[in-house]
Amino acid sequence: MTLLDQSTWQGKAFSGGWTEPAGGQAAVIEPATGTELGRVGIASPADIAAAVREAGGPELDRRRIEVRDPIKTLGSHQVRVRLHPDVSAAVDIEITAS
C-alpha cells in the first residue's frame, strides 16, 4: 500500500498512523457536479487532545476543548480550552496533510 492508494487514508486521520477520526467523517463533494469524491476525517476535540499529548504537551480533557465548527479543512484554526469555570484560553492549531 502507498499513499496513492485511497484505501490507506480515505476517511481517516493521521496521528502517528492512519486511524478512524474521533470526530467522524465528512464527504468531499465536487461543487460543479455534486459528485462525492471521497471522505475526509473531521478533527474533533478528542483528536486535538491526542495530538497535544503525542506532541509532549499537557494532558487535556477533550470535554474542555471547545471547537466552534467541525474542523474539516487544512490550515490554521482556533479552539478554546476551558482551564477553570472562569478561565479559558484561545489556542491556535494547525491542521496539515501528512
N, C-alpha and C positions, 0 to 999 in steps of 0.2 A: 504494500500500500504506500501511496505517496500523497503529498498534499494536493496533488491534482485529482486524486480520487475522492469525489464528493462524499462517498460513504464514510470516509475517515473523519470529516469535520462537519458535515451538514447537520445543522440543528444542535450543535454542541458548543460549549465554552472551553477555552484553553486555560488551564490553571495547573501547569506542570505536566499536563497531559489532557487529551480531549475527554471531557466529561459532560454529562447532561447538566445544563444550567439550572440552578435552583429556581430561577425566575420563569422558566418555561421557554416556549419558542414563539416566534412570530414569522409570518410569511413574508417573503420578499416578492413584491408584485411589480411587474413591468408596467409603468404608467400608461404607455400608449395602447397596450392590448389588454391589460388586466390579467395577464397570464402569470401564474405563480412560478417564479424562477427557482425558488428554493426556500429554505427556512434558516433563520438565524437565532442564536440564543439571546435571551434578554438578561441583562445584568441585574440581579436582584440584590437586596441588602445582604443576604447570605453569601452571595458571590463576592461582594465587596469586603465583607468581614474576613472571608477566607483568604482573599488576595492580600489584605493588610497583614494578616497573621503570617502568611508564607513569605512576605517581604521583610519580616523581622519587626513589624510594628506591634502595637499593643493589642491585646485580646479585646475585641469589640463584640458586644451583644448585637446580633442582627436586628433585634427589635428596637434598638436605639438609633438605628441608621434610617434617616428619612429621605426617601427618593421621591421627588415631586411627581415625575412622569417616568414610566418604564424606560430604561436606557436601552435603546435598540441601535444606536449609531456609534461609530468610531469618533474619537475626538475628546475634547475636554467637557466635563460635566461637573456640577457642584451638588454635593449632598450635605445634609446636616446631621450631626451626631449629637444626640442629647446626652450630656455628661451628668446632668443633675436636673431635677424638675425645673429649676430656674436658670440653668446654664446649658447653652448649646453652642456648637462650633461649626462653621462652614468649612467643608473640606473639599478641595479640588481633586478630582480623579481624572485619569487619562485612560480611555479605552482604546487599545491598539489591536491591530491584526497581528497574529503571530505566524 
